[in-house]
Structure formats: structure tokens, C-alpha cells
Amino acid sequence: MLLFAVVKIIILPIIGVVSGVLIKMFYKDHNPPHFHTKYGGDKAVFDLDGNLLKGKIPKNKRKKVEKWAKENKDYIKNKWDEFS
């Protein structure tokens, strides 16, 4: 008997790293435009302005991600357009 498995691989390109926080985007992700973060076991989602939408990361790391997003808004928007 042959068994086949279908494996779906989801690739999240890393678009930045801020103080150890990985910043990623899904290809063809849903609106509103946003990015994902991961720090240790914590995950959060931010809009392109750096506002926390859901999840959690340590407050000091969240502040750095918010600042990064504000300083790199054009870059983040370009990545969203590229991946969608």
C-alpha cells in the first residue's frame, strides 16, 4: 500500500529584525495590510503604521517595532505591495 502526504509549506519572508524580533510578511495575505512579529514564543501582528493589532511581545520590544515601523513605512508598504 502506498501512502502519499500533501505538505503545504508557508514561507514568510523576513523583512527585518529589530532587537531580536523577527519581522515577516506572508505572500498573498489578507487585508488590512500588516506584518507579523516573532520574539521567542511570543507573536504579534502590527499594521503598517506600527500599531499592534493582535498578539503580544514584550513591551520594550513592541516599542522598538513601533519605532521601526514609523521610520520604515515606505519600505514596509513596498514589501506589502510586492507580496500581495
Contacts in CASP RR format, 6 or more apart in sequence:
PFRMAT RR
TARGET T0000
AUTHOR 0000-0000-0000
METHOD contacts of the structure
MODEL  1
MLLFAVVKIIILPIIGVVSGVLIKMFYKDHNPPHFHTKYGGDKAVFDLDG
NLLKGKIPKNKRKKVEKWAKENKDYIKNKWDEFS
10 26 0 8 1.000
11 27 0 8 1.000
12 24 0 8 1.000
12 25 0 8 1.000
12 26 0 8 1.000
12 36 0 8 1.000
13 24 0 8 1.000
13 25 0 8 1.000
13 27 0 8 1.000
13 79 0 8 1.000
13 83 0 8 1.000
14 22 0 8 1.000
14 23 0 8 1.000
14 24 0 8 1.000
15 23 0 8 1.000
15 24 0 8 1.000
15 25 0 8 1.000
15 35 0 8 1.000
15 75 0 8 1.000
15 76 0 8 1.000
15 79 0 8 1.000
16 22 0 8 1.000
16 23 0 8 1.000
16 68 0 8 1.000
17 23 0 8 1.000
18 61 0 8 1.000
18 64 0 8 1.000
18 65 0 8 1.000
18 68 0 8 1.000
19 60 0 8 1.000
19 61 0 8 1.000
19 64 0 8 1.000
20 39 0 8 1.000
20 61 0 8 1.000
21 37 0 8 1.000
21 38 0 8 1.000
21 39 0 8 1.000
21 57 0 8 1.000
21 61 0 8 1.000
21 64 0 8 1.000
21 65 0 8 1.000
22 37 0 8 1.000
22 38 0 8 1.000
22 39 0 8 1.000
23 35 0 8 1.000
23 36 0 8 1.000
23 37 0 8 1.000
23 65 0 8 1.000
23 68 0 8 1.000
24 35 0 8 1.000
24 36 0 8 1.000
24 37 0 8 1.000
24 38 0 8 1.000
25 35 0 8 1.000
25 36 0 8 1.000
25 79 0 8 1.000
25 80 0 8 1.000
25 83 0 8 1.000
26 36 0 8 1.000
26 83 0 8 1.000
27 83 0 8 1.000
27 84 0 8 1.000
28 83 0 8 1.000
28 84 0 8 1.000
29 83 0 8 1.000
29 84 0 8 1.000
32 47 0 8 1.000
33 47 0 8 1.000
33 48 0 8 1.000
33 77 0 8 1.000
33 80 0 8 1.000
33 84 0 8 1.000
34 45 0 8 1.000
34 46 0 8 1.000
34 47 0 8 1.000
34 48 0 8 1.000
34 53 0 8 1.000
35 45 0 8 1.000
35 46 0 8 1.000
35 48 0 8 1.000
35 69 0 8 1.000
35 76 0 8 1.000
35 79 0 8 1.000
35 80 0 8 1.000
36 43 0 8 1.000
36 44 0 8 1.000
36 45 0 8 1.000
37 43 0 8 1.000
37 44 0 8 1.000
37 45 0 8 1.000
37 46 0 8 1.000
37 57 0 8 1.000
37 65 0 8 1.000
39 57 0 8 1.000
39 58 0 8 1.000
39 61 0 8 1.000
42 55 0 8 1.000
42 56 0 8 1.000
42 57 0 8 1.000
42 58 0 8 1.000
43 55 0 8 1.000
43 56 0 8 1.000
43 57 0 8 1.000
44 52 0 8 1.000
44 53 0 8 1.000
44 54 0 8 1.000
44 55 0 8 1.000
44 56 0 8 1.000
44 57 0 8 1.000
44 62 0 8 1.000
44 65 0 8 1.000
45 52 0 8 1.000
45 53 0 8 1.000
45 54 0 8 1.000
45 55 0 8 1.000
46 52 0 8 1.000
46 53 0 8 1.000
46 65 0 8 1.000
46 66 0 8 1.000
46 69 0 8 1.000
47 53 0 8 1.000
48 69 0 8 1.000
48 73 0 8 1.000
48 76 0 8 1.000
48 77 0 8 1.000
48 80 0 8 1.000
49 69 0 8 1.000
49 70 0 8 1.000
49 73 0 8 1.000
50 65 0 8 1.000
50 66 0 8 1.000
50 69 0 8 1.000
50 70 0 8 1.000
51 66 0 8 1.000
52 62 0 8 1.000
52 66 0 8 1.000
56 62 0 8 1.000
57 65 0 8 1.000
69 76 0 8 1.000
END
